[in-house]
Amino acid sequence: MTAHAGGDRARVTPSLAVLAWAVASVSLAGFAAAWVLAATGRDLFDLSANYSPDRFLVAYAVVGAVLASRRPVSPIGWLLLGIGLESAARGLAGEYALHALARHARPASGVWAIWFVNWGLTLLFPSGVLMFLLLLFPNGRPLTVRWRMVGWLGVALAACYAIATWLNPGIITPGPKLLSVPNPTGVAGWTFAGRVSFGLFPLEWACLLAAAVSLFLRYRRSASEERLQLKWFAFAAVATLVLLTALLPPSILTSAGGAVFDAGVIGGIGVALPVAVGIAVMKYRLYAIDRIISRTLAYTIVTGLLVGVYTGLVLLATRVLTVHTPVAVAVATLAAAALFSPLRRRVQGAVDRRFNRARYDADQTVAAFAARLKDAVDLDSVRDDLAGVVQHALEPAHISIWIGGRDAAG
């Protein structure tokens, strides 16, 4: 009986893997078609339309296919596949709608594409697939009654939002120029449906925030591998949020700043989050997260300090000392370059003491052993000291030392 069940699993798993890669292939085809339409109609990297970032979410389809084919029982891979498929559909529909509008015509297919772009986002965000990704990550365990109610409430709100959008007599065209066209499923005179959908959006946001709270609560109760899995996801989310917050002010002031902000959106939401989810679920390089966090913090702090030093020196030289600008820039650049290495070492040590304590203690133990080794002359004492250092730094189950034909174990 057991063998029969195992055989069933063996037969089902390949079919699920084929299904996962088939969905990913359809998504990739949709992304490719959207990019072709974008290339023929307007700037490839223009993100001014409300669907444009969808074209850059290719990583969700790829990572989702890998997870769903290798871990078909876990819902995480299938949720990522859903994000990839929906993003490809919205990106393709939006580009096709713009293509139809550019010909100064509104064919029925173009109007239906606009219709889908207007309500399709609710399948993903805020109380769509993304909410369930937060609720079920990382292990996809069944939800408790409390969080199951949050999930059902989010689904109900998303359905109500979609219905209200369907009934609204007018729909907004995609693109930087907002135009209203007749809604093919709208009801004449039901303009209140638009106000209803507008009022439902904050409630959907509340469900998404509740899902984020559930993630935080699971992190506080977790231990071992699950804690590291949650830390990977949290690190990608927080790093993305900090990056976009830092890039937002220059994006408002200059077009170059806007392009950098768009790159941050693509790199954070489009790449960092799905890759972090893939690492966490597959447990690949799971224990490297503490080192990555410490290095990220260290280089962020060092960059901020050097930018401050550079800016201060330039302002001091040009505004106070009236030095020529090229000379001031050259001096400030040389000063920042000279400060980089010593500043990085000091900041890295301070960050490691706080955020990567285990590695910091191990490095300190090894450094102390190296200092003692310079003055050591007794081979037996060196062997015992080495065994103690390895035990303290790595905590192995067994230590064996071989020295020039003499075997010793500790």
Residue pairs with C-beta under 8 A, 6 or more apart in sequence:
12 72
13 72
16 68
16 69
16 72
17 68
17 69
17 70
17 72
19 68
20 64
20 65
20 68
20 69
20 72
20 77
20 78
20 81
21 65
21 69
23 61
23 64
23 65
23 68
23 81
23 84
23 85
24 61
24 62
24 64
24 65
24 81
24 84
26 85
26 88
27 58
27 61
27 81
27 84
27 85
27 87
27 88
28 58
28 61
28 62
28 88
29 88
30 85
30 88
30 89
30 91
30 92
31 55
31 58
31 61
31 87
31 88
31 91
31 92
33 92
33 95
34 54
34 55
34 88
34 91
34 92
34 94
34 95
35 44
35 55
37 92
37 95
37 96
37 98
37 99
38 44
38 46
38 55
38 95
40 99
41 95
41 98
41 99
41 102
42 98
45 259
45 262
46 52
47 53
47 262
47 265
48 175
48 176
49 94
49 98
49 174
49 175
49 176
50 94
50 117
50 121
50 174
51 90
51 91
51 93
51 94
51 117
51 121
51 174
52 91
52 94
53 265
53 266
53 269
53 270
54 86
54 87
54 88
54 90
54 91
54 94
55 87
55 91
55 95
56 265
56 266
56 270
57 83
57 84
57 87
57 88
57 269
57 270
57 274
58 84
58 270
59 270
59 271
59 274
59 275
60 80
60 81
60 83
60 84
60 87
60 270
60 274
61 80
61 81
61 84
61 85
61 87
61 88
62 84
62 274
63 77
63 80
63 274
63 275
63 277
63 278
64 77
64 78
64 79
64 80
64 81
64 82
64 83
64 84
64 274
65 77
65 81
66 77
66 278
66 282
67 74
67 76
67 77
67 80
67 277
67 278
67 281
67 282
68 74
68 77
68 78
68 80
68 81
69 77
70 77
70 282
71 77
71 281
71 282
73 140
74 139
74 140
74 281
75 132
75 136
75 140
76 133
76 136
76 137
76 138
76 140
76 277
76 281
77 281
79 129
79 132
79 133
79 136
80 133
80 274
80 277
82 123
82 124
82 129
83 124
83 129
83 130
83 133
83 274
86 120
86 123
86 124
86 129
87 124
89 116
89 120
90 116
90 117
90 120
90 121
93 113
93 114
93 116
93 117
93 120
94 113
94 117
94 174
96 109
96 110
96 113
97 110
97 113
97 114
97 117
97 173
97 174
98 174
98 175
99 110
100 106
100 107
100 109
100 110
100 113
101 110
101 173
101 175
101 179
106 181
108 184
111 181
111 182
111 184
112 184
114 171
114 172
114 173
114 174
114 181
115 166
115 171
115 183
115 184
115 185
117 174
118 165
118 171
118 172
119 161
119 162
119 165
119 166
122 128
122 158
122 161
122 162
122 165
122 204
123 129
123 158
124 130
125 208
126 201
126 204
126 205
126 207
126 208
127 153
127 154
127 155
127 157
127 158
127 204
127 205
127 207
127 208
128 154
128 158
130 208
131 150
131 151
131 154
131 207
131 208
131 211
132 151
132 211
133 277
134 208
134 211
134 212
134 214
134 215
135 143
135 147
135 150
135 151
135 211
135 214
135 215
136 143
137 215
137 229
137 230
137 233
137 277
137 280
138 226
138 229
138 230
138 233
138 277
138 280
138 281
139 226
139 229
143 151
147 210
147 211
147 214
150 207
150 210
150 211
150 214
151 211
153 207
154 204
154 207
154 208
154 211
157 200
157 203
157 204
157 207
158 204
160 196
160 200
161 197
161 200
161 201
161 204
164 193
164 194
164 196
164 197
164 200
165 171
165 193
165 194
165 197
166 183
166 185
166 186
167 185
167 186
167 187
167 190
167 193
168 183
168 186
168 190
168 191
168 193
168 194
168 197
169 182
169 183
169 186
169 187
169 188
169 189
169 190
169 191
169 193
170 180
170 181
170 182
170 183
170 186
170 191
170 194
171 180
171 181
171 182
171 183
171 186
172 178
172 179
172 180
173 179
173 180
173 181
186 193
187 193
215 230
215 233
215 234
218 226
218 230
219 227
219 230
219 231
219 234
222 230
225 283
225 286
228 280
228 286
228 287
228 289
229 280
229 281
229 283
229 286
230 280
231 289
231 293
232 276
232 277
232 279
232 280
232 286
232 289
233 273
233 276
233 277
233 280
235 276
235 289
235 292
235 293
235 296
236 268
236 272
236 273
236 275
236 276
236 277
237 273
239 268
239 272
239 296
240 264
240 268
240 269
240 272
240 273
241 268
243 264
243 267
243 268
244 261
244 264
244 265
244 268
247 257
247 260
247 261
247 264
248 261
249 257
250 256
250 257
250 260
250 261
251 257
251 258
251 260
251 261
251 262
252 258
278 284
279 285
279 286
280 286
290 355
290 356
290 358
290 359
291 356
291 359
293 355
293 356
294 348
294 351
294 352
294 355
294 356
294 359
295 348
297 351
297 355
298 344
298 347
298 348
298 351
298 352
299 344
301 347
301 351
302 340
302 343
302 344
302 347
305 343
305 347
306 336
306 339
306 340
306 343
309 332
309 335
309 336
309 339
310 332
310 333
310 335
310 336
313 328
313 331
313 332
313 335
313 336
314 325
314 328
314 329
314 332
317 323
317 327
317 328
317 331
317 332
318 325
318 328
323 331
349 360
352 359
352 360
352 363
353 360
361 393
362 392
362 393
362 394
365 389
365 392
365 393
366 389
366 393
369 385
369 386
369 389
372 385
373 382
373 385
376 382
376 385
379 403
383 401
383 403
383 408
383 410
384 410
386 401
387 399
387 401
387 410
390 396
390 399
391 399
391 410
398 409
399 409
399 410
400 407
400 408
400 409
401 407
401 408
401 409
401 410
402 408
